[in-house]
């Protein structure tokens, strides 16, 4: 037995030579290798292994016939932002034919990027114009930076949002919806306003406010807490969000 320890996968070629007889093992450091298989009618999977002196690149390609009736859409782990689940678990729960890991996320499940499902913005990027992929109702895709903007209309004017369904930092106004989790998980350093299904303030609290079904919570800290200080139970609040004219037409992102 001959054992050759290598630092990278290579493609071997084994053959014999004569005069004198000898065994030859050629190790090709630069090669392309593709394997294909049909997953089911309308879906073909390709595994592509490309080796170069600088290292190995593996690509996984899924070719989907648009006439085969399959749908491409994002899935939220455990149905909530504050949740963690394996890709295999999410795939099984969604009864998916294939799945791929998507957004970066924090240890508590906060999504570091844009997430929009069925027309509703569930998470916003933590940096301006972070790149995303958008899916239109007809299946068309768009790749590029999505510029999210949000604000709330109050009885006394308009105040800008700084994020949706993520941990609230200093001097921020975060909108929490039922997709985040059972509560806002915030501290008592700010002010929180429960917005009922009728669009009016239903309750005012300090921190870790429960998110009831059909309700949302505005969590304000610092300068934003001062701007919302006059908001009281019964006041009407309207939330507006946009990703820009083109991205607003996406069904998922």
N, C-alpha and C positions, 0 to 999 in steps of 0.2 A: 504494500500500500504506500502510495506517495501522497503526502499532505502538503499543500501549498497554501500558506496563509496570505491573504490579500487584504488590502485596505478598501476595496470597492468591488462590487459584483462585475464580473467580466464574462464574456462569451467564450467558452473553450472550444478548440478544435483538436481532436485526438487522431493521430495517424502514425503509421510505421514507415521507416525507411530501411533500405538494405545496403549491404556492402560498406560498412558493417551494419548489422541489424541494430536498430535503435527505435525507441519510442519517443515521439515528438508531441508535445502539448503546446499549441499556440494559444495565447491568451490575448484576445482582441479587446483593447481598452476603449476603442471607439466603435460603437455599433448602434444600430436601431433594431428594435424587436417589437413587433406588433402581433397581438392575438385578438381575434374577434369571436363573438358568440351572440346568438339571438336570445335575448331575455324572454321575450314573448312577441307575438306578432305586432309589428310596429315599433319595437324597441330593440336596438342593436348596441351592444357594449364593446368598446375597444380598450384594451390595456396597452399602453405604449411605454416601453422602457428604452430610454435613450441614454447611452453612456458616453461620457466625454472625459478627457484627462482631468478636467476640473471637478468632476463628480458625476453622479447619476441623477437623471431627471425621470420621474414617473408621472405619467398623465393618465387620467381615467376619462374616457369620452363616452357619452351616451347620445346616440342618434335617435330622435323620436319623430316618427311620422306625424305631422300635424293633423292628418286625416284619421288617425287611429283612435281619437277620443280621449287622450290623456290630458291632464291639467297640471300646470306647474304653479305651485303656490308655497308660501312660507308657512311654517308651523311654529307655534309658541310652546316652549318646554313646559309641560304640566299645565298649559292653559293660562299661565301667569308669568309676568316678568320676574318676580321674585321666586323663581323655581329653577331647579337644575334637573336635567334628564339626559340620558345618553341619546346619541343619534339613533341607535337601534330601537330604543324605547319610543322615541318620537315617531320614527318611521312605522313601527308596528301600530301605534295608536292612531295614526292617520291612514292606515292600510295602504301605505305607499308602495309602489313598485320599486322605486329607487329614491335615495336621499343623500344629501351632502351637507356637511357642517357649514354653517353660514356665519352670522355676525360674531365678532369678538364679544366677550361678556365678562363682567366682574365676578368676584367670588360669590356675591349674593344673588347673582342672576341678572343684574342690571345690564341691559343691552348697550354696547358701545357702538352705536350706529343707528341707522334709520330702520324702522320696521312699520310697515303698513299692511294690514290684512283686511280684505273685503271692504276697502275704501276708508277704513278707520286708522288714523295714525296712533300707533301703540307706543312707539319709542322714537325719540329724536336724537340726532347726532350731537355729540359733546363738543364738536369743532365745526366751524362754519363750512358749508359746502363739502361735506364728506361724500366720497364716491359711493354709489349704490347701484342696484339693478332694479329696474321697474318693469312690471308686467301689466300690459293693457288688457282690457276685457276680451279682445280678439286674439290674445296670445302673443302679440308683438312685444319685443323686449327693447329696453333702453338702458344703456350703461353711461354713467357720468355723475358729476356732482349734483346733489339735490340741496337746494337752499331753503331750509325750513324757516318759517316765520309764524309766530303765534301771538295773539293778544286777547285780552278780555275787555269787553265793553261793560262799564260800571255806570251807576246813576250819575257819577261825577265826572266821567270821561273814560279814556282808554288807557290801559296799562299793558305793556308788553310782557309776554311769557318768556322764560329762559329755558324751559325744557318740559318734557312730558314723561311721566313714569320712570323717573330715575332719582337717585338720592339727592336731596336738597342740600346745596352748599350755602355759603355766606352770600347775603345780598342776592337772593334768587327768588323767583316766583315759579313754582312747579305745579303743573296740572297732573293730578293723580286720577286714574279711572279704574274701573273694575278689573282691567287687565293687569294691574300692578300686583295686587295681592289683597289679603284681608284688611290691611291697614296701610297707612302711609309710612310707618316705621321711622318717623322723624322724632327729633328731640323737642323739648318744650320751649326752645329759644325763639320760636316764631309764632305766627298766628295762622290758623287753618279755618277755612270756610267750606262747609258742606253744601254743595249745589244739588238740589233735588231734581227729580225728573221733570218738574215744571219750569226749570231754569231759574228758580229763586233760591236764595240763601235759606237753608233749613236749620243750620246750627253753626255755632262758632266755637272753636276749641284752640288748644295750644300745640299739641303734638301727638303723634301716633294715633291719628284719627281713624276709626273704622270706615271702610269704604263699602257702603250698603249697595245692594243691587239697584241699578238704574241711576245711581248717584255718582258725583265726582267731587274731588276735594281740591281747593286751591290752597297751596301751602306757601306762605310768604315769610321772608326773613329780611332783616335789616331795612334798607330803604324801601323795599316793596311792602314790608309790614306797615310802614308808616303811610304809604300811599293807599293801602286798603283799610286803614284804621277806622274809617267812617262807615265801612260796610256793615250792615246789620241784617238780622233775620227778616225775611220778606222781600229784600231788595232783589231786583232782577239782574242776572249776570249772563252775558252771552260770550261764548268762547269762539274765536275764529282762528283757523289755521290754514296755511298754504305752503305748498312746495314749489310754487311757480306754475305758470299756465300749462306747460307740457306735463310736468310731473303730477299735477292735480288730476290729470286724466287717467292715471294708473289705478288699477284695481288693487295690486299688491306691490310692495317694494321692500 
